[in-house]
Amino acid sequence: MYQVNINGTMYECQEDKKLLDFLRYDLGFTSAKDGCSEGACGTCTVLVDGKKARACIFTLSKLAGKSVITVEGLSDREKEVYVHAFGNTGAVQCGFCIPGMVISAKSLLDNNLEPTREEVKKAIMGNICRCTGYVKIEDAILLAAKMFRENLPVPEDSGNGKVGEHFKRIDAEEKVLGTGEYVDDITVEGMIYAKALRAKYPRAIVKDIRLEKALAHPDCVRILTAEDVPFNKTGHIVPDWDVLIAKGDTTRYVGDAIVLVASTKKETLDEILNLVEVDYEELAPLTNPVEAMKEDAPKLHEKGNILTRESISRGNVDEAIKNSKYVVTNHYSVPMTDHAFMEPECAIGIPEGEGLLMYTASQSVYDEQHEISRMLNIDPSLVRCQTKLVGGGFGGKEDMSVQHHAALMAYITQKPVKVKFSRQESLNIHTKRHAMEMDITTACDENGILTATKATIISDCGAYASLGGPVLQRACTHAGGPYNYQNLEVTGYCVYTNNVPGGAFRGFGVTQSCFAQEQNLNELAEMVGMSPWEFRYKNAIRPGNELPNGQIASDDTAFVECLEAVKDAFESNKYAGIAGCMKNSGIGVGLPDVGRCNLKVVDGKVHILTSAACIGQGIGNVMLSMVCETTGLEPSRIVYERADTATTPNSGTTTASRQTLFAGEAARCASEDLKEALKTKTLEELEGEVFEGVYSGVTDKMGADKKNPVSHVAYGYGAQVVIMDETKKVTKVVAAHDVGRVVNPKACSGQIEGGVVMGLGYGLTEDFVMEDGYVKTKYGTLGLFRATQAPEIEVIMVEKNDPNGLAYGAKGIGEICTVPTAPAAAYAAYRVDGNRRFSLPISDTAYRK
């Protein structure tokens, strides 16, 4: 018998187990989150005898006579202060790390109510945040310190919720206190647990699968093989991804699932999996996309190894380059990187009538519904997908990871099933940012006017298609950058290999090609004898100009203003690097692109209904602002509902920085109708009424045969300056971004700060190491930035918009803020030591020797 004092109450447990499991699954104290189970992320931080500790490391046997405090055990005063401080400063995004941050803050403030920012940084050094860039979390802790120190009352929440005004995150309280439900916080009566046996080799023929020993395990409920799957393929766009690898088929990467095991106890899943016997014929893996493109390379998929080829051609590129005064050609290599969202993937499938109820945490409940129903060969209406809180995504939760397996086992066993990835499974299995090899030539005349660019891009697709095609498209369409010239020729290939699949990742291909093009511009500027700032300013796209892809820059184009905003920072610092960028809003390129929002009046309140997923960016607040701005209603009269295929209309995937514009405009349209109705009736008189809003973005397809195709309905622009010291440590970043209209200032600046820190990781520290098709990276070796590494970040939000335009002129900011950071950092390092960087993460800095 083990006894432990938790939040002032003594609890007993018959078996020795991890404190985290006891807190979460025995006692239901879910504020401590399971982010890595390795003691590396800090999401499970608790106090043990007043000192910070990792609940995933401590076992109950080590806690005899000790006292444990979780967020649930804070005083009412502490809870009120932390909720206000974190909510008021904009410190809450996806929220998964926040309870751990609160405990680290308490550990500091219990002993020091006058901390410096550096002391705050050190206090949360063991807590990783992937969303915020730490700035606003530090602000929150400093505010809490002031409130405790001066015994300040917690003010009433204020704000009208309108566009441009700060309004506290509508989900701040539940995320700060840990009361909000992420999928792994949920337990369903009678629930069993499932896990897949993964491939032993990246490429091997599965010769035989023997289940007898595993089936004999007393906890084993069912084992499924490929024969049990009605349609044994999944895939976001191309259904090429095996649900389970069949006997006689060939594995394509180490994340491939061979069989799916269900157990009555999650603790014995691995025991059962270890009893499954699989015979393989190992084959040599293809891990280099250039090698995979060769004619004699073995085919990894029936149609060959090239998933897609993209080509963009405008003007006479070869002639323009031939006649140019200055020409630069370089080869660039950028690595695979992991999203490292704080919440590992988890899903619960529950039998419901003839179909299923799914609790998930993805970037689109309708995508899940489509893929699950296709796999089970049942009508989509029989699969109801409800989103719970999503602990970060950044593109990595667009594909099926655990949802389809939870659904399959639940549908076949007719029992509730939870499937949850360990952090290492998450690293091994889910999609990554595509590694790319790029050859880029850029040319200009004697006056520094850009004339042409020519590029070949080879993208490592990994084992399955995922979003490989669209990512390659964006890398190609944005390869010219936000500059005014029309001679552009880009050819791209997305190539299957036996590596972990590449997929959507913040920046969506533009992070890769921007890194390459911006380095070429720096070289050209030197050849001409101009400063890199002046070179960019001279060539910057302006309203009415043609972008390299032919689209006419709209009146709200503000790249020039972004460059002007960072000029002083660049020119006044010896070791400053600069980069510019553009990024589309919306899927575009002629594809269906629709935002939807319904407003339903229930009990005198307006319920916002949209499937637009919140993955931390705060779409609920955006929608609330659209309604408040249009109707004049108080925020207290608005209720935001989470995505549910049974109740919320399909607003498409949270991807391509599209939901602020698309779902936001749909909300504005619905609000106009509600506003009209409110002229003659009260909300009470409108009980049960539904007001529907739809916005469809009309664009031209890739390669459209017209002079000025419209590839996307909107573009954001940005310029960033990264400042280093002589050791090549980043001391400050100045980020100016054309966001159209700022919907919520603190939320918008928080997105930019988080994007900058993620971009610094991409440029300086992060790498996802694979050798011969095997993942060598652990969570602790990903190279994620911590608070003590994050520099000062100055955010400049450039507003140049049509307030009567779509979504009141808002464009979105989620992706573009990560794009220019790495190239700016690379140029800053060059200015210190004179060495150009052609690959990421850049070498020989204070971060990597």
ZIURJO-V143684 format. One record per pair of residues at least 12 apart in sequence whose C-alpha atoms are under 6 Angstrom apart, sorted by sequence separation. I is the first residue (numbers start at 1). J is the second residue. D is the distance in Angstrom with one decimal. If there is no record, write none. Layout:
i/j/d
I/J/D
I/J/D
This chain:
i/j/d
1/13/5.7
32/44/4.3
347/359/5.7
441/453/5.5
543/555/4.9
597/609/5.6
699/711/5.5
721/733/5.6
1/14/4.6
244/257/5.0
245/258/4.9
347/360/4.8
406/419/5.6
441/454/5.1
597/610/4.7
699/712/5.9
721/734/5.1
244/258/5.1
369/383/5.8
440/454/5.8
543/557/5.6
720/734/5.6
39/54/5.8
440/455/4.3
720/735/4.4
439/455/5.5
766/782/5.6
49/66/5.9
402/419/5.9
439/456/5.2
719/736/5.4
766/783/4.6
49/67/5.1
226/244/5.0
438/456/5.7
718/736/5.7
765/783/5.0
37/56/5.3
48/67/5.6
438/457/4.5
718/737/4.3
48/68/4.6
104/124/5.9
226/246/5.0
365/385/5.5
437/457/5.9
717/737/6.0
718/738/5.9
47/68/5.5
437/458/5.2
670/691/5.4
717/738/5.1
47/69/5.0
436/458/5.6
670/692/5.1
716/738/5.6
46/69/5.9
436/459/4.5
670/693/4.1
46/70/5.3
669/693/5.0
435/460/5.5
361/387/5.4
434/460/5.9
667/693/5.8
355/382/4.5
356/383/5.0
357/384/4.8
358/385/4.6
359/386/5.2
360/387/5.0
361/388/5.7
666/693/4.5
355/383/5.7
358/386/6.0
359/387/5.9
666/694/4.6
361/390/4.9
666/695/5.1
607/638/6.0
113/145/5.2
372/404/5.6
605/637/4.8
606/638/4.9
607/639/4.6
608/640/4.8
609/641/5.7
611/643/4.2
461/494/5.5
463/496/5.6
605/638/5.7
607/640/5.7
608/641/5.9
225/259/4.9
363/397/5.7
451/485/6.0
454/488/5.9
456/490/5.9
458/492/5.8
461/495/5.1
462/496/5.1
463/497/5.3
475/509/4.4
479/513/5.3
20/55/4.7
224/259/5.6
362/397/5.0
363/398/5.3
452/487/4.6
453/488/5.1
454/489/4.8
455/490/4.7
456/491/4.9
457/492/4.5
458/493/4.9
459/494/4.6
460/495/5.4
461/496/4.9
462/497/4.6
463/498/5.1
468/503/5.9
474/509/5.6
475/510/4.8
19/55/5.2
20/56/5.0
113/149/5.8
224/260/5.0
452/488/5.7
454/490/5.7
456/492/5.7
462/498/5.7
463/499/5.8
467/503/4.9
223/260/5.6
462/499/4.5
464/501/5.5
466/503/5.4
467/504/5.8
471/508/5.3
611/648/5.4
18/56/5.9
223/261/4.5
462/500/5.2
463/501/5.0
471/509/5.0
475/513/5.5
610/648/4.8
611/649/5.8
19/58/5.7
208/247/5.9
462/501/3.9
609/648/4.9
610/649/5.4
611/650/5.4
612/651/5.4
18/58/5.9
19/59/5.2
207/247/6.0
222/262/5.3
461/501/5.8
462/502/5.6
611/651/5.4
18/59/4.3
19/60/5.7
206/247/5.3
207/248/5.4
221/262/5.3
461/502/5.2
613/654/5.7
623/664/5.7
630/671/6.0
17/59/5.4
206/248/5.2
221/263/5.2
626/668/5.4
17/60/5.9
206/249/5.8
220/263/4.6
16/60/5.6
205/249/5.6
219/263/5.3
627/671/5.5
631/675/5.0
91/136/4.6
205/250/4.2
219/264/5.4
91/137/4.8
204/250/5.3
89/136/5.9
204/251/5.3
203/251/4.9
343/391/4.6
203/252/5.1
342/391/5.8
202/252/5.5
89/140/5.7
202/253/3.9
341/392/4.9
202/254/4.5
341/393/5.8
201/254/5.7
43/97/5.0
86/140/4.9
45/100/4.8
85/140/4.8
199/254/5.0
347/402/6.0
484/539/5.7
596/651/4.6
44/100/5.8
347/403/5.3
483/539/5.4
595/651/4.3
43/100/4.8
198/255/5.6
199/256/5.3
349/406/5.1
483/540/4.6
484/541/4.9
85/143/5.9
198/256/5.4
214/272/5.1
348/406/5.9
349/407/4.9
483/541/4.6
741/799/5.5
85/144/5.6
198/257/4.6
482/541/5.6
732/791/5.2
734/793/5.9
740/799/5.1
759/818/4.6
763/822/4.1
197/257/5.6
198/258/5.8
731/791/5.2
732/792/4.7
733/793/4.8
734/794/4.7
735/795/5.1
736/796/4.5
737/797/5.3
738/798/4.6
740/800/5.5
196/257/5.6
197/258/5.5
214/275/4.7
349/410/5.5
732/793/5.8
736/797/5.8
737/798/5.6
740/801/5.0
5/67/5.0
6/68/4.7
7/69/5.0
197/259/5.5
213/275/5.6
214/276/5.5
486/548/4.6
755/817/4.9
756/818/5.4
759/821/5.1
760/822/5.9
6/69/5.9
196/259/5.6
351/414/5.5
484/547/5.6
485/548/5.4
755/818/4.4
759/822/5.7
196/260/4.3
195/260/5.7
211/276/5.3
752/817/5.3
7/73/4.7
195/261/5.5
350/416/4.3
194/261/5.4
210/277/5.0
349/416/5.6
595/662/4.5
596/663/5.6
31/99/5.8
194/262/4.2
209/277/5.8
349/417/5.2
434/502/4.7
480/548/5.7
595/663/4.5
741/809/5.0
193/262/5.4
209/278/4.6
348/417/5.5
433/502/5.5
597/666/5.3
740/809/5.4
741/810/4.2
193/263/5.3
208/278/5.6
348/418/4.4
431/501/5.0
432/502/4.6
586/656/5.2
596/666/5.2
597/667/5.2
740/810/4.8
192/263/5.9
208/279/5.0
347/418/5.8
431/502/4.9
432/503/5.5
585/656/5.7
595/666/5.8
740/811/5.2
192/264/4.8
207/279/5.2
347/419/5.5
431/503/5.0
433/505/5.3
585/657/5.1
586/658/4.4
739/811/5.6
193/266/5.5
207/280/5.3
346/419/5.7
585/658/5.1
206/280/4.8
346/420/4.2
205/280/5.5
345/420/5.9
204/280/6.0
205/281/5.0
345/421/5.5
765/841/5.8
99/176/5.5
204/281/5.3
344/421/6.0
763/840/5.8
764/841/4.7
98/176/5.6
204/282/4.2
763/841/4.8
764/842/5.4
204/283/5.0
604/683/5.2
88/168/5.6
95/175/5.1
203/283/5.5
448/528/5.9
604/684/4.8
87/168/5.3
203/285/5.3
42/126/5.7
42/127/4.2
87/172/5.4
602/687/5.7
41/127/5.5
601/687/5.2
602/688/5.9
41/128/5.3
601/688/5.2
601/689/5.6
600/689/5.8
83/173/5.5
600/690/4.4
599/690/5.5
599/691/5.0
83/176/5.9
598/691/5.5
338/432/5.1
598/692/4.4
337/432/5.6
598/693/5.9
337/433/5.2
597/693/5.1
336/433/5.2
596/693/5.7
336/434/5.3
596/694/4.6
336/435/4.4
482/581/5.9
595/694/5.7
335/435/4.4
481/581/6.0
482/582/5.6
595/695/5.1
334/435/5.4
594/695/5.6
728/829/5.9
334/436/5.4
594/696/4.4
722/824/5.6
333/436/5.9
593/696/5.8
722/825/5.5
333/437/4.7
593/697/5.5
332/437/5.9
332/438/5.0
331/438/5.6
331/439/4.5
330/439/5.8
395/504/4.5
590/699/4.7
330/440/5.7
395/505/4.5
589/699/5.7
590/700/4.3
329/440/5.6
394/505/5.5
588/699/5.6
589/700/5.2
590/701/3.9
329/441/4.2
394/506/5.2
589/701/4.3
328/441/5.5
589/702/5.3
328/442/5.4
327/442/5.8
327/443/4.3
326/443/5.6
728/845/5.0
729/846/5.1
326/444/5.5
728/846/5.3
727/846/5.8
324/444/5.7
325/445/4.8
324/445/5.1
325/446/5.4
321/443/5.9
589/711/4.8
588/711/5.7
588/712/4.6
585/714/5.3
585/715/5.6
584/715/4.4
583/715/5.5
583/716/5.4
582/716/5.6
317/452/5.9
582/717/4.4
581/717/5.8
581/718/5.4
580/718/5.7
580/719/4.3
579/719/5.7
579/720/5.7
665/806/5.6
578/720/5.7
665/807/4.3
578/721/4.5
664/807/5.3
231/375/4.6
577/721/5.4
577/722/5.1
230/376/5.3
576/722/5.5
661/807/5.6
31/178/4.0
576/723/4.3
575/723/5.8
575/724/5.4
661/811/5.6
660/812/5.5
657/812/5.5
562/718/5.8
563/719/5.8
551/708/5.0
562/719/5.6
657/814/5.6
550/708/4.8
551/709/5.3
559/717/5.3
551/710/5.4
308/469/6.0
236/399/6.0
317/487/5.0
289/460/5.6
316/487/5.9
317/488/6.0
315/487/4.5
255/428/5.8
314/487/5.3
255/429/4.6
314/488/5.2
562/736/5.2
313/488/5.6
313/489/4.4
312/489/5.6
312/490/5.2
311/490/5.7
311/491/4.5
558/738/5.8
310/491/5.7
310/492/5.0
309/492/5.6
309/493/4.6
308/493/5.9
308/494/5.4
307/494/5.5
306/494/6.0
307/495/5.6
306/495/4.5
305/495/5.6
305/496/4.9
182/388/5.4
289/495/5.6
182/389/4.8
181/389/6.0
253/463/6.0
287/497/5.2
252/463/5.4
286/497/5.4
287/498/5.4
286/498/5.4
287/499/5.9
285/498/5.9
393/615/5.7
241/464/5.8
392/615/5.0
193/417/5.4
392/616/5.8
191/416/4.6
192/417/4.9
193/418/5.0
194/419/5.2
390/615/5.2
191/417/5.5
236/466/5.5
235/466/5.9
583/816/5.6
581/820/5.9
580/820/5.9
579/820/5.4
556/800/5.4
253/498/5.0
556/801/5.1
579/824/4.9
252/498/5.3
253/499/5.8
578/824/4.4
577/824/4.5
577/825/5.8
363/613/5.4
577/827/4.7
577/828/3.9
576/828/4.8
575/828/5.3
387/643/5.5
575/831/5.5
575/832/5.9
386/644/4.4
385/644/5.7
385/645/5.6
384/645/5.6
499/773/5.2
498/773/5.9
364/653/4.8
363/653/5.8
363/654/5.3
96/391/5.1
202/498/5.9
94/391/5.0
94/392/5.3
35/342/5.7
35/343/5.6
507/815/4.9
511/819/4.5
515/823/4.8
506/815/5.0
507/819/5.8
36/423/5.0
337/767/5.5
337/768/5.0
336/768/5.5
163/625/5.3
162/625/4.7
161/625/5.2
162/628/5.3
163/629/6.0
161/628/5.9
162/629/4.6
161/635/5.8
334/839/5.5
332/838/4.9
333/839/4.7
334/840/5.1
332/839/5.6
94/615/5.9
94/616/3.6
93/616/4.3
202/773/5.5
164/742/5.5
166/744/5.2
164/743/4.7
165/744/5.6
166/745/6.0
163/743/4.7
164/744/5.3
132/750/5.6
133/753/5.1
133/754/3.9
132/754/4.1
131/754/5.1
133/757/5.3
134/787/5.8
90/746/5.5
90/747/5.8
128/786/6.0
125/786/5.9
125/787/5.5
121/787/5.3
121/788/5.3
40/780/5.9
